[in-house]
């Protein structure tokens, strides 16, 4: 089955909005065993929208369109599909009554423009939308299946899961099982060289795909076929075990979770606490840690000591140390980690200082030079790194390295040999 996604909206063709919905849809479709052949971004112009729809209907058997179902004049998806299919738009009083009730519950009066959302393409099934005023539509015609969905993610996602997925499952043959292994601290080429021979020995129905970004790699193991779970699960288990034997030190997740989530799990298991001191990352490390629900159980505080005076005042870094070695140095990173651990009373103190760029570098201290220090009862360790890329990439890789250093240290620790004051028993 050839599948196509159409994202409608002139705003998506500007630098101010991103189409994240298609990523969600692609993931869900892949889980069903459906690949996406085309993705189209099209504005609100009638002729452009009509051309995109006719092209999609001419080459794809499943078309999912999102956006353009709102009440304004430039919301034209419903009308454009009706014209392309040669069908009428039929007024539905029940939909209009539901829209009115929604406005009434909020103490608002419905605008006359919302009436257009109560028109349905002839022969379409209505997909209820409890999170907005625009209902979705499902159409089956001439061997094709079409889903029209609203653009706001909080409306589209539940509608797709509740209404579209069950309909797709009814005619998709076979099943899909996916495993995601995530790694850090290893380059893509080295990873490839260590697992290259595995590609030639894959079981039937199994594919391996690698995705790379600075500081993070993902390996997707996918089984697609008609075999029962009693067959497909052992296949993926065996393959994952082979890959882990080659890449074990760099693997931080076998379930697809983020590095900050993996670290959080270890922190909770060990019953330890953490505080951070950040310079060049500007709070990114703390942001990632606190994105994990329940992180207050182990994350105590963070200090963004960006300037030298803040490092001295907030973290107790000796001024002479900065003058002698510079703010970007192993010595200062070590002092920052000690300082935040002492101030917070935490088991761990994690510190980052570096040069994110694009300027500020020298021949001796280039852009991308970053020191990461980890303080704990056993002492302080510091790692020197030189990261490539722009400012955002350097900042992300710095936070990634800090989290990975903490992860590796946590793996070494046994909870029975560590108490809450950070002293070895």
N, C-alpha and C positions, 0 to 999 in steps of 0.2 A: 504494500500500500504506500503510495507516494503522499507525503504529508507536507502541508504548507501553512505557514503562519503569516498573517498580515496584521501589522500594527498600524493603526490609523491615527493621524493627528499631526498637524503642521508643527506643533511644538516639539515633536520628536526629531525634526530635521534641523533643530537649532542646537547650539552648544549648552543650553540650559536645562535640558531634560534628557534622561536616559531611558531606553526601553529595557526595563528589568523584567517585565512580564514574560517576554519570549524566553528568557532563561528558565524561569519557573516552568513554563509550559513544556519546554524541551526536556527538562529533567523528568517531569511527570510522564510525558510521552515515551521517553526512553525506558522508563520503568515498566511500561506496558509492552515493550518490545517494538515500539514504533520509532523509526528514525525520521528526522526532519530533513526534507530535501531542499526547501527554500524558506527564506525569511525575507519579507518585504516590508520596508518602511515607506509609507505614502502619506502625503499631506491631505488636506481637506478639499482640495480642488476637485470638482465633479468629474471632469474628464480624466484626470490622473487616477482618481479612485476607481472609476469605472474600468479604465484600462487594466489596472492592477487586478481587479476582481475577475475580469474576463480571462486574463492570462492564467490566473490561479485555477479557475474552473476548467481551463483547457488542458492543464497538465497535471493536476493533482486530484486524488480521490478523497482526501480529507483536507478541508480548508477551515482553519480557525482564525477568525478575525476578532480583533479587540480594539475598543475605542470607537468613538463616533456615534454612540447610542444616546447621548445626552439630549437636553431640551433646546439647545441653542441652534441658531440658523446654520452654523458650520458643522453640526453633527449630522452627517449624511450617510452613514454606513448602511442603515436599514433601507433607505430609499435606493441607494446604489445597487445593493444586492437584489432588491425587488426588480429593478430594471434589467439587470444582467440575467436574471432567471425568467423574465417575462411574466412576473406574477404581480398581483394587486396587493396593496396595503389595506388591511381591513381593521376598522376600529373595534377595540375590545373594551367594553364598558367596565368589566371587572378589574382590568388593569388600572383604568382611570380612577375607580373608586379606591383602590389600594394606595395609589399615589396621594390622593386627597387625605386618606386616613393617616398616612405617614407625616404629612405636613401638619395635620391637626394635632397629632401627638406631641409635636414640637412647638405647638402654639403659634404656628405660622399659617399664612394663607397661600394656597397653591397659585403659582403664576400660570397664566394662560399658555405660556410656551411649553409647559410640561405636558400638555395634552398630546403633543406629537409622540410622546413615549408610549402611548396606549395603542399605537397602530402596530399590527402584526403582519408579517409577510404571509400571504395566502398559503395554507398548508403546513405552516411551521408549528412546532411544539414550543410552548412557552416555558422558559427556564426561570423559575422564581428567584427573585433577588431580595432577600431580607435585609440587605445592608445598603440598599440604594433604591433610586426610583426607576432605573433602567432595567427592565427584564431582559434576559438573554433569549436567544432563539436557536432551535435545533431543526435542521432541514435535511431531509433525505430525498434525493432526486437523481434519476438516471445513473445509479451506481455511485453517486457522490454523497458525501456527508459533510454538512456545513454547520459550524457553531459560531454564533455571533455573541460576543461577550463584552461587558462594559470594561472601560479602561482602568479605573481606579483599582489598584492591587487588592485592597481590602474587600472589594466586591468580586473581582475576577477569580481570585484564588479559591474561596469557598464554593463559588458557583461551578468552577471547573471540577473540583473534587467531588461535589455532591451530585452534579447533574451530568457532566460530560464523561467522566471516567467510567461510571457504570454502563453508559451506552457504548463506549469504546470496548469495554471488556466483553460485551456480548458478541462481538464479531472478530476480535483479535485472536488468532490462533497461537497456541503455545504460551510460554511465560518467560519472564526475565528475572534474573537474580543478579544483584550487583554487590560487589565488595569494593571499598575504597581504602587504600593504604596511603597514608600521608607521611612525608619525610621532610627533614630539614638538615642543613649542615653538609649536604652533598650536592655536587653539581650534576646537571642533567647528563652530560657526556660520561661522567664516571658511573653514574647510576646505570646508564644504557650499557656500558661495557660489562658491567657485572651481571646483567640479566639477559644479555643479547641472545644467548643460546636457548633461553626458555621459550622465546617466541616460536621456534621451530618445532616445539614439542607440546603444543597446546592441545587439549582434548577437543573432540568435536563439539561445536556449539559455543566454545569459549573464546573470547577475545580479550586482549590486554591493550589498554590505551594509557599513555602517560601525558600528563599536563604539567607544564612548568611555568613558574613565575619566580621572580627574585626572592630567594630565601625559602621557597616552599615548592615541593613537588608532590604530585598525586598520581597514584597508579590505580586505574579502574579495571577491575576484573569483572567481566560480564558473561553470564551464561544466558543464552537464548535458545529455547527449543521446547520440545514436548515432554522431556523426561520429568518424572516426579522428583520431589525434593530429596527423596532417599538416594537419588542418583546425582542430582545437580549439586547438592550441598557438599558431599565428599569430594567432588571434582574441584570445587573452588577452595575447599579446605586444604587439599593437597597442594594446589598451585600457590596458595597464600603461604603455606609452610616453606615451599621451595624458595619463594622470593624473600621471605624473612631470613632464611639461612644466609642469603647473599647480602642483605641490606639491613640486618637487625639493628646495628648501632644508630642508624639514622631514622628508623621508623618511630614515630611518636603516636601514631593512631592507626588502628586497623578497622575502625568503624566510621571513618570520615570526619570525626570531630576536629575542631581547631586545636592549635597548640595551646592556646590559653585555657581551653576546656580540659585538655589532657593534664595540664599542670594543676588546674583546680582540683581535679579528681585526686591526684597524688597528695596535694596539700591537705585535703579533707581526710584522706586515709591515714596520713601520718600525724594529723592533729597539730600541725605547725602553722606559724603565722609569718606574714611578709609585709615589708614596707619598702617603698621604692624612692630613689632619688634620680631625677632625670634632668639632663641638660639639653642635648641636641634633639631628643625625641619630643620634647615639649609636652609631656603628658600622655603620649600615645601608648606607652606601656601600661599605665594605670587605666587608660580607657579600655584597652583590650581585656585586662583582668576583670574590670567591673562590668563588662558586657556579659559575663557569665552569671546566671542567677545563683544566688546563694554564696557569692564570693565574699560577703561580709564575714563569713565564718573564718576566713583565713587572711584576707587582705585588710590591713589596718589603716594605712595612709600612704600618701605620696607627696613628695616635694618636687616642684618644678623649679630647680635652682639654676635658672638660665644664665644669669650674670654672675660674675666673680664675687660680688658683694653678697649675693644670696647664698653662694656656696659657703662663704665664711660665716655669715650670720645664722643661716638656717641649719647648716650641717656641721658647723664647727671645723671646716677645712682650714688649716693654718694658712694665713695670707702668704707667709714666706714660701710655703710649698708651691703655691700657684705662681709666685714670682720666679722661683727657681726652675720649675719644670713646665709651667704653662697649664692652663685649665684642661687642655686635652692631653692627658698623660696618664700613665699607669698609677703614678703616685697619688694624683688627685682623685682618680676613680676609686682607688682603695680607701681614701679618706672619706669620700662621699658615702660609700657603702657602710663603713663603720659608723659614720655620723647618723645616718637615718636609722640604722638598727638600734643604736643607743637611744636616740630621741624617741623612737616609737616603742621601744621595749619589745621588739619582734624577734622571732627566731632567725629570720633571714633579713638581710639588707641587700637590695639589688640596685646597682647604680650604672648609669650610662653617661658618658661624656664623649663628644666627638665633633666632627666638622661635616655638617650635612650638605654644605654648598648652596648655590653653585660657586660662590667665592669664599674667601677666607683661608684657602689652602696655601701651602708653601711647598718647596721642594722637600723639606724635611718632614713636614706634616701635611700631606695632600688631602684634598677633598675626599671624603669617604673613610678617613681614619677615625676609628671608634674604639674606645676602651670600655669593656663591660666588667664590672667587679661584683663578686658575690661574697658577702660577709656572713659568717655563722660562727657558732661556738668554737669550731675547730680551726678558725682562722679566716683569712681573706684570700681569694684567688682572683686574678685579673687576666683577661684575654684581650689581646690586640687584634683588631680586624681592619681590613681595608675593603670597603664595599664599593661596588660599581653602580652607576645609574644616577638619576636625578635626585633632587632633594627628597621627594616622597619615598622613593625606593630605598635611599640610604636610611631614612627614619624607620621604615618598616623592617628592613633587614636588621637594624640595630635592636629593635624590640623583639624580633624573632630570635636573634642570637641570645639575648638576655633570658628569654623564656626557656630556651633549650638548655642553657647552662644550668638554670634552676632545675629543670626536669631531670637532667642527668644526675645532679646531686641528690635529688629526692629519691631516685631509684636506688642509690647506694645506701640510703639510710634505713635502718630498721626502727620502727616505732618503739620497740621494746628497749632500745638503747638510747632513746632520746626523750628528754622530758620537756615540759612546756616552757621552762626558763631558758632553754637553748643550751643546756649543759649536758655533757655525756654522762650517763650513769655508770 
